[in-house]
Amino acid sequence: MWSAFILGFLGSLHCAAMCGPLMLGLAAREYSLFSHIVHHVGRWLGYAALALFFYFLISPLQVFKLQQYVGLVSGILLVLYALKSYIRPVNALIEFLSKKVTNWMTKINPGRTGSISLGFLNGLLPCGLSFGAAILSVNAGSAVNAMLYMILFGIGTLPILLAISYLPRFGKGNIIQKLNRHTPKLLLIVGLVLIVRSAGLGIPYLSPDYNIEEEKMECCEPT
């Protein structure tokens, strides 16, 4: 679970580039700290909803004793998202979802006390880092653990997003934009690692055999 927090914290510069304008817009309303926290709680709930979506999309493999393929499918989804710009149907779907969620967000008036609904929709916005984390959360073992994974991921992104809210000029540098461009590459690498590890190629540590009867990886013990 600590990996979720670390992923959110280290990837928060990406969040600064993606959600920075929204945070600056909220700052313009002279939000109090409480109002900002209300928004972010809604955002974490949105992340938890993403975790549930991917969990129930992938976890049926566990019912049919195909636990090995949970990681494999997770890796494939990460690769598809990372390469979405080159796959028209995937890119069109992501753009459609982005427009839908953005339209819903424009209809919400957060007021001076914040809005959990606006934060919730903020969490649902298609984002490489949050979608990647949600896909990885499926491997947490249960729906509750998957949601907890994403909430911890969201908490990890909190410091820099709060900083943007109180420091309007923070987060506009070229460094953030450059890091943002590397996010698809990171997702591609993680996806490929998951695919290789779940393929059961019999390579110790890298791609160990999967014992279907005992439902566990035989990592390094000789057969």
C-alpha angles and dihedrals in degrees: 000000000000088000088065092057092044091049090051094046096046092041095047092100086067088051088051090058095044102039099023095098091051091049090050089050091053090047089056088063089061092241118194120232088258091055091051091049090051089055093048093047087056089049091053090050087053089053090050089053089052089052091053092048094053092039093057090041094055106021097075084081087071091058090058091047092252095129089141090065096053089079091041094054090043089055093048091051090051091050092048091051092046091052096039092119088064096043110069099199092050093045092048091051092050092048091048092051091046092053093047094050092043091052091051090049093053090057093060122088105203094192121198095303097058128243130254089199092058091047091048091055089045087059091051095054109118105258127162095225098045094042090048091050091047091053091048090049089068087074090061088092105241141037092253092050090047091054091045089050091056094045090054088047089053092049088054091058093049102088098059094040091052088048090054090051092056099033105049094188095050117106101026098105127117090245092069092048091050092050089048090058091055095056095090089052091053091049090049092053093047091047093051091048090052091049094050093044093050095044093083095223092161095247109141114244093350101060109353124188117265118227103216094191094052094030095226141110117257094215109175111343114115115248 
